Structure formats: structure tokens, C-alpha cells
Amino acid sequence: MPYVARNEVHAARIISGVGALFALIEGVYILMLVLNADQSNKFFVFIKGLAEPLALFFPGLFHTGSVDFDIILDYGLAAIFWLIVSGFVARVVAR
């Protein structure tokens, strides 16, 4: 049985890592938008192509009057969502 438990721990780490990667992508996209990165740049287009689908239903959720703050709230909540969900799933798998 210890072998199975070790595999579960490895699976939990992978799940947590994927959630952290998703949150990192959202964080990089937030920085690029707030700092006015060149939107025609290939790296920006690549990150945008990853970040927007990962944001799920969060973009447009809040309208505070500040575009930058809306971006931080919307995509920041998506990043936090991925950290929480992946952490929860990892704990379930590790049991």
C-alpha cells in the first residue's frame, strides 16, 4: 500500500502545480494589461490565448469605474479560483 499512497501524493503535487501554473498565467496577463504591454507582440498574444479561457466567467464580473482595477479583480479572482480548486482537488486525491 505505501506505493499507492506515494502515487497519490505525486498526483496531488501535479494537480497543485497545474493550479499554480494557471494562476501564474493569469498573473502575468494582469501585469501585461495593467502595464500596457504591446498587444501585437507574439508573447502577449500567446499569454492572452491561455489566460482568457482560464478566466472562465470572471471577466466582466465587476465594474468599478477603473479599467485597471476591473482587470485586477476579474483575472485576480480567476487566479485565486484556480489555486483554491486545485488545492481542494489535490487534498481529495491525496487521501
N, CA, C and O atoms as a GROMACS GRO file, in nm:
protein
  380
    1MET      N    1   0.078  -0.122   0.000
    1MET     CA    2   0.000   0.000   0.000
    1MET      C    3   0.082   0.128   0.000
    1MET      O    4   0.033   0.229  -0.052
    2PRO      N    5   0.203   0.132   0.055
    2PRO     CA    6   0.277   0.259   0.054
    2PRO      C    7   0.301   0.312  -0.087
    2PRO      O    8   0.306   0.433  -0.108
    3TYR      N    9   0.316   0.222  -0.185
    3TYR     CA   10   0.338   0.264  -0.322
    3TYR      C   11   0.219   0.342  -0.375
    3TYR      O   12   0.235   0.443  -0.443
    4VAL      N   13   0.099   0.296  -0.342
    4VAL     CA   14  -0.023   0.365  -0.386
    4VAL      C   15  -0.031   0.502  -0.320
    4VAL      O   16  -0.065   0.600  -0.386
    5ALA      N   17   0.001   0.509  -0.192
    5ALA     CA   18  -0.005   0.637  -0.123
    5ALA      C   19   0.095   0.736  -0.183
    5ALA      O   20   0.065   0.854  -0.195
    6ARG      N   21   0.212   0.686  -0.220
    6ARG     CA   22   0.312   0.774  -0.279
    6ARG      C   23   0.264   0.826  -0.415
    6ARG      O   24   0.286   0.943  -0.448
    7ASN      N   25   0.198   0.742  -0.492
    7ASN     CA   26   0.142   0.787  -0.620
    7ASN      C   27   0.035   0.892  -0.600
    7ASN      O   28   0.025   0.987  -0.679
    8GLU      N   29  -0.044   0.878  -0.496
    8GLU     CA   30  -0.148   0.976  -0.468
    8GLU      C   31  -0.087   1.111  -0.432
    8GLU      O   32  -0.137   1.216  -0.472
    9VAL      N   33   0.023   1.107  -0.356
    9VAL     CA   34   0.092   1.231  -0.319
    9VAL      C   35   0.150   1.297  -0.443
    9VAL      O   36   0.142   1.419  -0.458
   10HIS      N   37   0.209   1.219  -0.532
   10HIS     CA   38   0.263   1.275  -0.657
   10HIS      C   39   0.151   1.335  -0.742
   10HIS      O   40   0.168   1.443  -0.799
   11ALA      N   41   0.038   1.266  -0.749
   11ALA     CA   42  -0.075   1.319  -0.826
   11ALA      C   43  -0.124   1.450  -0.765
   11ALA      O   44  -0.157   1.544  -0.837
   12ALA      N   45  -0.128   1.456  -0.632
   12ALA     CA   46  -0.172   1.579  -0.565
   12ALA      C   47  -0.076   1.694  -0.595
   12ALA      O   48  -0.119   1.807  -0.616
   13ARG      N   49   0.053   1.665  -0.596
   13ARG     CA   50   0.151   1.769  -0.628
   13ARG      C   51   0.136   1.818  -0.771
   13ARG      O   52   0.149   1.938  -0.797
   14ILE      N   53   0.110   1.728  -0.861
   14ILE     CA   54   0.092   1.767  -1.002
   14ILE      C   55  -0.032   1.855  -1.016
   14ILE      O   56  -0.030   1.956  -1.086
   15ILE      N   57  -0.140   1.816  -0.949
   15ILE     CA   58  -0.264   1.894  -0.954
   15ILE      C   59  -0.241   2.033  -0.897
   15ILE      O   60  -0.286   2.132  -0.955
   16SER      N   61  -0.173   2.041  -0.784
   16SER     CA   62  -0.142   2.172  -0.724
   16SER      C   63  -0.054   2.255  -0.816
   16SER      O   64  -0.072   2.376  -0.828
   17GLY      N   65   0.041   2.189  -0.882
   17GLY     CA   66   0.130   2.259  -0.975
   17GLY      C   67   0.055   2.315  -1.095
   17GLY      O   68   0.083   2.426  -1.140
   18VAL      N   69  -0.039   2.239  -1.146
   18VAL     CA   70  -0.119   2.287  -1.259
   18VAL      C   71  -0.203   2.408  -1.217
   18VAL      O   72  -0.214   2.505  -1.292
   19GLY      N   73  -0.261   2.402  -1.098
   19GLY     CA   74  -0.338   2.516  -1.047
   19GLY      C   75  -0.250   2.640  -1.030
   19GLY      O   76  -0.292   2.751  -1.062
   20ALA      N   77  -0.129   2.619  -0.980
   20ALA     CA   78  -0.036   2.730  -0.964
   20ALA      C   79   0.005   2.787  -1.100
   20ALA      O   80   0.018   2.908  -1.115
   21LEU      N   81   0.025   2.700  -1.198
   21LEU     CA   82   0.059   2.745  -1.333
   21LEU      C   83  -0.054   2.829  -1.392
   21LEU      O   84  -0.029   2.933  -1.453
   22PHE      N   85  -0.177   2.783  -1.375
   22PHE     CA   86  -0.292   2.860  -1.424
   22PHE      C   87  -0.298   2.997  -1.358
   22PHE      O   88  -0.323   3.097  -1.424
   23ALA      N   89  -0.275   3.002  -1.226
   23ALA     CA   90  -0.275   3.128  -1.154
   23ALA      C   91  -0.162   3.218  -1.201
   23ALA      O   92  -0.179   3.339  -1.212
   24LEU      N   93  -0.046   3.160  -1.229
   24LEU     CA   94   0.067   3.237  -1.279
   24LEU      C   95   0.036   3.298  -1.415
   24LEU      O   96   0.069   3.414  -1.440
   25ILE      N   97  -0.027   3.222  -1.501
   25ILE     CA   98  -0.066   3.274  -1.633
   25ILE      C   99  -0.160   3.393  -1.617
   25ILE      O  100  -0.144   3.495  -1.684
   26GLU      N  101  -0.256   3.380  -1.526
   26GLU     CA  102  -0.349   3.492  -1.500
   26GLU      C  103  -0.272   3.613  -1.446
   26GLU      O  104  -0.300   3.726  -1.486
   27GLY      N  105  -0.178   3.590  -1.356
   27GLY     CA  106  -0.099   3.699  -1.300
   27GLY      C  107  -0.015   3.770  -1.404
   27GLY      O  108  -0.007   3.893  -1.404
   28VAL      N  109   0.047   3.695  -1.493
   28VAL     CA  110   0.128   3.756  -1.600
   28VAL      C  111   0.038   3.837  -1.692
   28VAL      O  112   0.075   3.947  -1.735
   29TYR      N  113  -0.079   3.786  -1.722
   29TYR     CA  114  -0.173   3.858  -1.809
   29TYR      C  115  -0.220   3.988  -1.743
   29TYR      O  116  -0.232   4.091  -1.809
   30ILE      N  117  -0.246   3.983  -1.612
   30ILE     CA  118  -0.283   4.104  -1.539
   30ILE      C  119  -0.173   4.208  -1.553
   30ILE      O  120  -0.200   4.324  -1.588
   31LEU      N  121  -0.050   4.168  -1.526
   31LEU     CA  122   0.062   4.262  -1.535
   31LEU      C  123   0.077   4.320  -1.674
   31LEU      O  124   0.100   4.440  -1.691
   32MET      N  125   0.062   4.235  -1.774
   32MET     CA  126   0.077   4.282  -1.911
   32MET      C  127  -0.032   4.383  -1.948
   32MET      O  128  -0.005   4.482  -2.017
   33LEU      N  129  -0.153   4.360  -1.903
   33LEU     CA  130  -0.262   4.453  -1.932
   33LEU      C  131  -0.247   4.584  -1.855
   33LEU      O  132  -0.262   4.692  -1.912
   34VAL      N  133  -0.217   4.574  -1.727
   34VAL     CA  134  -0.208   4.694  -1.642
   34VAL      C  135  -0.088   4.780  -1.682
   34VAL      O  136  -0.094   4.903  -1.675
   35LEU      N  137   0.020   4.715  -1.722
   35LEU     CA  138   0.140   4.789  -1.761
   35LEU      C  139   0.143   4.825  -1.910
   35LEU      O  140   0.245   4.870  -1.961
   36ASN      N  141   0.030   4.805  -1.978
   36ASN     CA  142   0.014   4.842  -2.120
   36ASN      C  143   0.117   4.778  -2.212
   36ASN      O  144   0.186   4.848  -2.286
   37ALA      N  145   0.127   4.648  -2.206
   37ALA     CA  146   0.217   4.576  -2.296
   37ALA      C  147   0.167   4.588  -2.440
   37ALA      O  148   0.049   4.611  -2.465
   38ASP      N  149   0.259   4.574  -2.534
   38ASP     CA  150   0.226   4.581  -2.676
   38ASP      C  151   0.138   4.461  -2.712
   38ASP      O  152   0.184   4.347  -2.709
   39GLN      N  153   0.013   4.488  -2.746
   39GLN     CA  154  -0.082   4.380  -2.771
   39GLN      C  155  -0.061   4.310  -2.904
   39GLN      O  156  -0.127   4.210  -2.931
   40SER      N  157   0.029   4.360  -2.987
   40SER     CA  158   0.060   4.290  -3.112
   40SER      C  159   0.180   4.197  -3.095
   40SER      O  160   0.215   4.123  -3.188
   41ASN      N  161   0.243   4.200  -2.978
   41ASN     CA  162   0.357   4.114  -2.951
   41ASN      C  163   0.311   3.968  -2.944
   41ASN      O  164   0.205   3.939  -2.890
   42LYS      N  165   0.391   3.877  -2.999
   42LYS     CA  166   0.353   3.736  -3.004
   42LYS      C  167   0.341   3.675  -2.865
   42LYS      O  168   0.254   3.591  -2.842
   43PHE      N  169   0.428   3.716  -2.772
   43PHE     CA  170   0.418   3.663  -2.636
   43PHE      C  171   0.288   3.708  -2.570
   43PHE      O  172   0.222   3.629  -2.503
   44PHE      N  173   0.251   3.834  -2.590
   44PHE     CA  174   0.124   3.884  -2.537
   44PHE      C  175   0.008   3.804  -2.594
   44PHE      O  176  -0.082   3.764  -2.520
   45VAL      N  177   0.008   3.781  -2.724
   45VAL     CA  178  -0.099   3.706  -2.790
   45VAL      C  179  -0.105   3.564  -2.734
   45VAL      O  180  -0.214   3.510  -2.713
   46PHE      N  181   0.011   3.504  -2.710
   46PHE     CA  182   0.017   3.368  -2.655
   46PHE      C  183  -0.043   3.365  -2.514
   46PHE      O  184  -0.128   3.280  -2.485
   47ILE      N  185   0.001   3.455  -2.428
   47ILE     CA  186  -0.050   3.459  -2.291
   47ILE      C  187  -0.200   3.490  -2.290
   47ILE      O  188  -0.275   3.431  -2.213
   48LYS      N  189  -0.242   3.582  -2.375
   48LYS     CA  190  -0.384   3.615  -2.385
   48LYS      C  191  -0.466   3.492  -2.425
   48LYS      O  192  -0.573   3.468  -2.370
   49GLY      N  193  -0.414   3.416  -2.520
   49GLY     CA  194  -0.482   3.295  -2.565
   49GLY      C  195  -0.496   3.190  -2.456
   49GLY      O  196  -0.590   3.110  -2.458
   50LEU      N  197  -0.404   3.190  -2.360
   50LEU     CA  198  -0.414   3.099  -2.246
   50LEU      C  199  -0.500   3.158  -2.134
   50LEU      O  200  -0.582   3.088  -2.076
   51ALA      N  201  -0.481   3.286  -2.106
   51ALA     CA  202  -0.543   3.348  -1.989
   51ALA      C  203  -0.693   3.368  -2.004
   51ALA      O  204  -0.768   3.347  -1.908
   52GLU      N  205  -0.738   3.408  -2.120
   52GLU     CA  206  -0.881   3.438  -2.134
   52GLU      C  207  -0.970   3.316  -2.114
   52GLU      O  208  -1.070   3.326  -2.043
   53PRO      N  209  -0.938   3.200  -2.172
   53PRO     CA  210  -1.023   3.083  -2.142
   53PRO      C  211  -1.012   3.037  -1.996
   53PRO      O  212  -1.110   2.988  -1.939
   54LEU      N  213  -0.894   3.054  -1.936
   54LEU     CA  214  -0.876   3.014  -1.796
   54LEU      C  215  -0.952   3.106  -1.700
   54LEU      O  216  -0.978   3.068  -1.586
   55ALA      N  217  -0.985   3.226  -1.745
   55ALA     CA  218  -1.056   3.321  -1.659
   55ALA      C  219  -1.202   3.283  -1.641
   55ALA      O  220  -1.271   3.339  -1.556
   56LEU      N  221  -1.250   3.188  -1.721
   56LEU     CA  222  -1.386   3.136  -1.712
   56LEU      C  223  -1.489   3.248  -1.720
   56LEU      O  224  -1.494   3.321  -1.819
   57PHE      N  225  -1.570   3.263  -1.618
   57PHE     CA  226  -1.680   3.361  -1.616
   57PHE      C  227  -1.643   3.489  -1.542
   57PHE      O  228  -1.729   3.576  -1.526
   58PHE      N  229  -1.519   3.504  -1.497
   58PHE     CA  230  -1.481   3.619  -1.414
   58PHE      C  231  -1.469   3.751  -1.490
   58PHE      O  232  -1.508   3.854  -1.435
   59PRO      N  233  -1.417   3.755  -1.614
   59PRO     CA  234  -1.408   3.885  -1.683
   59PRO      C  235  -1.545   3.950  -1.700
   59PRO      O  236  -1.641   3.885  -1.743
   60GLY      N  237  -1.551   4.076  -1.667
   60GLY     CA  238  -1.677   4.150  -1.677
   60GLY      C  239  -1.765   4.136  -1.555
   60GLY      O  240  -1.876   4.189  -1.553
   61LEU      N  241  -1.718   4.068  -1.454
   61LEU     CA  242  -1.798   4.046  -1.333
   61LEU      C  243  -1.814   4.174  -1.252
   61LEU      O  244  -1.919   4.198  -1.193
   62PHE      N  245  -1.709   4.254  -1.249
   62PHE     CA  246  -1.711   4.378  -1.172
   62PHE      C  247  -1.691   4.499  -1.263
   62PHE      O  248  -1.616   4.492  -1.360
   63HIS      N  249  -1.757   4.608  -1.230
   63HIS     CA  250  -1.740   4.735  -1.300
   63HIS      C  251  -1.723   4.843  -1.193
   63HIS      O  252  -1.821   4.897  -1.140
   64THR      N  253  -1.597   4.874  -1.161
   64THR     CA  254  -1.569   4.969  -1.054
   64THR      C  255  -1.548   5.111  -1.105
   64THR      O  256  -1.545   5.205  -1.026
   65GLY      N  257  -1.534   5.128  -1.234
   65GLY     CA  258  -1.506   5.259  -1.291
   65GLY      C  259  -1.360   5.276  -1.328
   65GLY      O  260  -1.324   5.368  -1.401
   66SER      N  261  -1.275   5.187  -1.279
   66SER     CA  262  -1.133   5.188  -1.312
   66SER      C  263  -1.102   5.061  -1.392
   66SER      O  264  -1.118   4.950  -1.343
   67VAL      N  265  -1.058   5.080  -1.515
   67VAL     CA  266  -1.031   4.965  -1.602
   67VAL      C  267  -0.923   4.876  -1.541
   67VAL      O  268  -0.936   4.754  -1.542
   68ASP      N  269  -0.817   4.937  -1.490
   68ASP     CA  270  -0.708   4.858  -1.432
   68ASP      C  271  -0.756   4.779  -1.310
   68ASP      O  272  -0.720   4.662  -1.295
   69PHE      N  273  -0.834   4.841  -1.225
   69PHE     CA  274  -0.885   4.770  -1.107
   69PHE      C  275  -0.981   4.659  -1.147
   69PHE      O  276  -0.983   4.553  -1.084
   70ASP      N  277  -1.061   4.681  -1.250
   70ASP     CA  278  -1.150   4.576  -1.301
   70ASP      C  279  -1.069   4.456  -1.349
   70ASP      O  280  -1.105   4.342  -1.322
   71ILE      N  281  -0.960   4.482  -1.420
   71ILE     CA  282  -0.874   4.375  -1.470
   71ILE      C  283  -0.814   4.297  -1.354
   71ILE      O  284  -0.812   4.174  -1.354
   72ILE      N  285  -0.764   4.370  -1.255
   72ILE     CA  286  -0.703   4.305  -1.138
   72ILE      C  287  -0.807   4.220  -1.064
   72ILE      O  288  -0.778   4.107  -1.025
   73LEU      N  289  -0.927   4.274  -1.045
   73LEU     CA  290  -1.032   4.197  -0.977
   73LEU      C  291  -1.073   4.075  -1.057
   73LEU      O  292  -1.077   3.964  -1.004
   74ASP      N  293  -1.105   4.094  -1.183
   74ASP     CA  294  -1.158   3.985  -1.265
   74ASP      C  295  -1.057   3.872  -1.283
   74ASP      O  296  -1.088   3.756  -1.254
   75TYR      N  297  -0.938   3.903  -1.329
   75TYR     CA  298  -0.839   3.799  -1.354
   75TYR      C  299  -0.771   3.753  -1.225
   75TYR      O  300  -0.724   3.640  -1.217
   76GLY      N  301  -0.765   3.842  -1.126
   76GLY     CA  302  -0.712   3.802  -0.996
   76GLY      C  303  -0.803   3.700  -0.927
   76GLY      O  304  -0.755   3.605  -0.866
   77LEU      N  305  -0.933   3.721  -0.937
   77LEU     CA  306  -1.027   3.623  -0.881
   77LEU      C  307  -1.017   3.490  -0.954
   77LEU      O  308  -1.031   3.384  -0.892
   78ALA      N  309  -0.993   3.494  -1.084
   78ALA     CA  310  -0.975   3.369  -1.158
   78ALA      C  311  -0.850   3.296  -1.109
   78ALA      O  312  -0.852   3.174  -1.094
   79ALA      N  313  -0.743   3.369  -1.084
   79ALA     CA  314  -0.620   3.308  -1.032
   79ALA      C  315  -0.644   3.245  -0.896
   79ALA      O  316  -0.600   3.133  -0.870
   80ILE      N  317  -0.714   3.318  -0.808
   80ILE     CA  318  -0.744   3.265  -0.675
   80ILE      C  319  -0.835   3.143  -0.686
   80ILE      O  320  -0.819   3.046  -0.612
   81PHE      N  321  -0.929   3.148  -0.778
   81PHE     CA  322  -1.018   3.034  -0.801
   81PHE      C  323  -0.938   2.909  -0.836
   81PHE      O  324  -0.962   2.802  -0.779
   82TRP      N  325  -0.842   2.922  -0.928
   82TRP     CA  326  -0.763   2.805  -0.968
   82TRP      C  327  -0.678   2.753  -0.853
   82TRP      O  328  -0.660   2.632  -0.840
   83LEU      N  329  -0.626   2.842  -0.769
   83LEU     CA  330  -0.548   2.796  -0.654
   83LEU      C  331  -0.635   2.721  -0.554
   83LEU      O  332  -0.594   2.617  -0.501
   84ILE      N  333  -0.754   2.772  -0.529
   84ILE     CA  334  -0.843   2.706  -0.434
   84ILE      C  335  -0.893   2.573  -0.487
   84ILE      O  336  -0.890   2.472  -0.416
   85VAL      N  337  -0.938   2.570  -0.612
   85VAL     CA  338  -0.993   2.448  -0.669
   85VAL      C  339  -0.885   2.340  -0.679
   85VAL      O  340  -0.908   2.225  -0.643
   86SER      N  341  -0.767   2.377  -0.728
   86SER     CA  342  -0.661   2.276  -0.741
   86SER      C  343  -0.614   2.228  -0.604
   86SER      O  344  -0.582   2.110  -0.589
   87GLY      N  345  -0.611   2.316  -0.505
   87GLY     CA  346  -0.576   2.275  -0.370
   87GLY      C  347  -0.678   2.178  -0.312
   87GLY      O  348  -0.642   2.079  -0.247
   88PHE      N  349  -0.804   2.206  -0.335
   88PHE     CA  350  -0.911   2.117  -0.287
   88PHE      C  351  -0.903   1.980  -0.355
   88PHE      O  352  -0.909   1.877  -0.288
   89VAL      N  353  -0.890   1.981  -0.487
   89VAL     CA  354  -0.881   1.854  -0.560
   89VAL      C  355  -0.756   1.776  -0.518
   89VAL      O  356  -0.761   1.654  -0.504
   90ALA      N  357  -0.646   1.844  -0.498
   90ALA     CA  358  -0.522   1.778  -0.454
   90ALA      C  359  -0.540   1.712  -0.318
   90ALA      O  360  -0.490   1.602  -0.296
   91ARG      N  361  -0.610   1.779  -0.227
   91ARG     CA  362  -0.634   1.719  -0.095
   91ARG      C  363  -0.723   1.596  -0.105
   91ARG      O  364  -0.702   1.497  -0.035
   92VAL      N  365  -0.822   1.601  -0.192
   92VAL     CA  366  -0.911   1.486  -0.210
   92VAL      C  367  -0.832   1.369  -0.268
   92VAL      O  368  -0.850   1.255  -0.224
   93VAL      N  369  -0.748   1.396  -0.363
   93VAL     CA  370  -0.668   1.289  -0.428
   93VAL      C  371  -0.568   1.230  -0.330
   93VAL      O  372  -0.542   1.110  -0.334
   94ALA      N  373  -0.510   1.312  -0.244
   94ALA     CA  374  -0.406   1.266  -0.152
   94ALA      C  375  -0.460   1.181  -0.038
   94ALA      O  376  -0.382   1.118   0.033
   95ARG      N  377  -0.589   1.176  -0.020
   95ARG     CA  378  -0.645   1.095   0.091
   95ARG      C  379  -0.648   0.952   0.060
   95ARG      O  380  -0.692   0.872   0.143
   0.00000   0.00000   0.00000
